[in-house]
Amino acid sequence: MPSKSPTKSKFKGGGLYANINAKRERISEGSGEKMRKTGSKGAPTKQDFVESAKTAKKKTGGAAKKSCW
């Protein structure tokens, strides 16, 4: 039975960013998986990132914000 990835616990409730980081960890451990190319079927779109950024939480809590500089 696969264990939970420690990355999933960094982001509240999982989601897009947690899934991406968990996959990167599996790839670095030698799983043989590859990240999908931009625009390929099943890959996250720009709109997916826009929507997930609205609800993304920092590791320590609080809403993620764009820099105003």
N, C-alpha and C positions, 0 to 999 in steps of 0.2 A: 504494500500500500504506500503510495507516494506521500511524503511528508509535505506539510504546508511550507511554502517558500517564505523566508523571512521578509522578503520585500512586500508581500501582501499586507503585513502588519504595519508597514511604514505609512501606508495611505489608508485613510479611514474608508472602510467599506469596499476596498478593492477598486475596480473601475479601470479605465483605459490606461492611466499612467502606471498603476500597479501591475497590470497585465503585461505591458511593454517591458517594465523592469524585470519582472519575473522571467520572461522569455529570454532577456539578455543574460540573466544569471544562468539559466539552463544551457544556453549556447556556450557561455564561457566555461561551463563544467563539462562540455563535450557531448551534448545531447544529439548533435547532428542536425538540429533544426536550423532554419534560416529565416531571417526577417523578410517579410513580403515587401516587394518593391512598391513605390508610390504609384497609385493608379491601378494596381492589380486587384483582382477579385478577392474580397475579404480583408483588404488592407484598410486601415482607418483613413478617412478622408479629412480634408482641412476642416470641414464642418464638424466632424466628430471631435477634433481637438478644440475648436471654438466652444462647443457645448460643454465639454468636460472641464475646460478651464474655468467656467463659471462656477462649478461646484468643487473644484480641487481644493484640498486642504494641505497646509504645510505639515511637515512631520511633527512639529510641536503644537499644532493647532492654529486656527485662524484662517481666514480666507487668503488665497493666493492673489497677489496684486501685480499689475503691470507697473513698471517703473515710469514715473512721470517726468523723467529727465529727457 
